[in-house]
Amino acid sequence: MDIRIRHARPHEYARIGEITAQAYLGDGLLDFGESDEYLGELRDVAKRAAAAEVLVAVDHGRILGAVTFVPHGGPMADIALPGEAEIRMLAVARESRGRGAGETLVRACVDHARATAGCVRVVLSTQRTMHAAHRIYERLGFTRTPDRDWNPLPDLDDITLLTYELTL
């Protein structure tokens, strides 16, 4: 497999949105399924691309997966502090999993952060059940930061996102 990482192109936004939405739906990561409000955010790649960088993993012209890289805690950041970049919405198409696309996307974000002036750390949030993603993060040197864990829906007690960081 010859995985290449590049910025998403506008004509690819719909496909990237569907890959992301289907990854979250298929893995049971949306508490309210098809009616989950976050599904619209996952599909709205144009909105993400306007506020952050959407990177894609491509093999021979086929999009395998995507990630949103938020430099300097921009408007798409959930937890990034000054001097931190954030990784969001990492997703790989079901048929492309197990080939290294997810890890390649995370490595690209880390490389991007290292090349960003003033960036000293990469942070991210993840769900408890995203075990494959956790293995990637830990393999790449990310460590858990339980003191930064948070709940995006405070009205629901059981939705706590785990956080990780990598000091550059």
PyMOL commands that set and color helices and strands:
alter all, ss='L'
color gray80, all
select helices_A, chain A and resi 10-26+33-35+38-43+45-51+71-73+94-96+101-114+131-139+146-148
alter helices_A, ss='H'
color red, helices_A
select strands_A, chain A and resi 3-7+53-59+62-70+84-92+121-126+143-144+162-167
alter strands_A, ss='S'
color yellow, strands_A
deselect
rebuild
show_as cartoon
